[in-house]
Amino acid sequence: MQTHLADETIAYDGSQLRAHWLLARFGLVGDALVAFRGPCAVRVEEIADLADLDGPGIAGADMVHFVWECFSASDLLLAVHRQRLLSAQAREVLAQLAPGASVRRDGDDLWVGDGKLSISIATATPVSSLIHFAVNASPGGAPVRTATLQQLGVEPRRFAAELLERASGEQSSITSARAKVRAKGEWR
């Protein structure tokens, strides 16, 4: 899996969660995970989670975003598994970068106390599966109570780089583990 940490600020509005956006924007062909920083204001027509359609909206003034596209399987169930693993890995990175912080994971969401630290969605297209995961870098712009990397004393670019490395390493390990298993009943 390719990874990329973008230098430019990108405003996330939900339209980025589509097949081949990583190819069009960054020239990445195939499975890839990209991180970037920018505001978030998901337009109603771009909301993928039906539970959010009647909610307060999805927004944040300053977030660290991750968009993951996987072509090896466009299965939504597998995408949700990847989404949960990415969320768990983000929590692990935060435990490393902010050892005293009490970050908890509930499904695909991260929380600090009653403040929501992250947003996330997994979806599928005819050719790929997609995940958007983002954490609040600094306060403001959200329609709900939030927690932020700033509050935890975590530098956003370092968090992004660490999570990209951890997720990529995990996927490489999974690929290797899958390839080295012989079928039951297979003789040497």
C-alpha positions, -999 to +999 in steps of 0.1 A: +000+000+000+013+034-010+011+063+015+015+100+011+015+129+035+003+160+016+019+194+022-010+214+009-041+223+028-072+206+014-108+214+024-127+181+028-163+183+017-171+146+011-166+147-026-131+133-021-146+100-010-149+086-045-131+061-067-098+073-081-097+106-062-062+097-049-052+090-085-066+123-098-052+144-070-019+127-061-011+104-091-013+073-068-024+042-087-037+013-067-042+008-029-032+040-011-036+059+021-032+097+020-031+122+049-037+159+046-048+188+068-076+212+063-111+222+073-141+199+070-177+207+059-194+177+044-222+187+020-255+169+027-255+153-008-220+139+001-230+123+035-225+086+032-237+075+066-275+075+066-276+080+103-259+114+098-285+128+073-308+142+100-279+151+124-262+183+132-238+180+102-202+170+098-177+198+101-145+210+118-124+241+112-090+223+113-087+185+109-061+159+099-078+138+073-070+103+060-085+089+028-078+052+020-087+036-012-083-002-017-088-020-050-079-055-038-115-059-025-144-035-029-162-054-001-180-030+024-176-054+053-139-056+048-138-018+045-155-015+078-130-039+094-101-018+079-119+014+093-121+000+128-084-012+126-074+023+115-093+039+144-076+014+168-042+023+153-049+060+157-056+054+194-023+035+197-004+063+180-020+088+204-011+066+234+025+068+221+025+106+214+004+116+245+011+089+271-010+106+298-041+112+276-072+091+281-084+084+246-111+058+242-123+041+211-160+033+205-164+015+172-148+038+146-149+069+168-122+083+192-132+102+223-115+122+251-140+125+279-173+136+263-154+153+234-155+136+200-119+135+186-126+118+153-151+112+124-150+083+101-169+065+073-163+035+051-181+029+018-177+009-014-177+017-051-179-007-080-141-008-082-128-001-047-135+005-011-130+038+006-124+051+041-124+087+054-110+091+089-102+125+105-093+139+138-097+175+151-064+192+151-075+224+168-109+236+181-137+253+162-163+247+135-178+215+147-215+212+155-208+189+185-185+189+215-150+180+204-116+170+216-085+180+197-049+170+191-039+205+204-057+197+237-036+165+238-004+183+230+001+163+198+016+179+167-008+171+138+019+164+111+037+139+134+004+122+142-004+119+105+031+105+097+030+080+125-005+067+116+005+064+079+035+043+089+016+021+113-013+015+089+011+007+060+032-016+081+001-035+093-012-039+058+022-053+047+022-077+076-014-088+067-004-094+031+026-114+042+006-135+068-020-143+041+006-154+016+026-178+039-003-200+050-008-233+034-042-249+029-053-275+054-046-309+041-018-296+018+012-318+020+048-305+020 
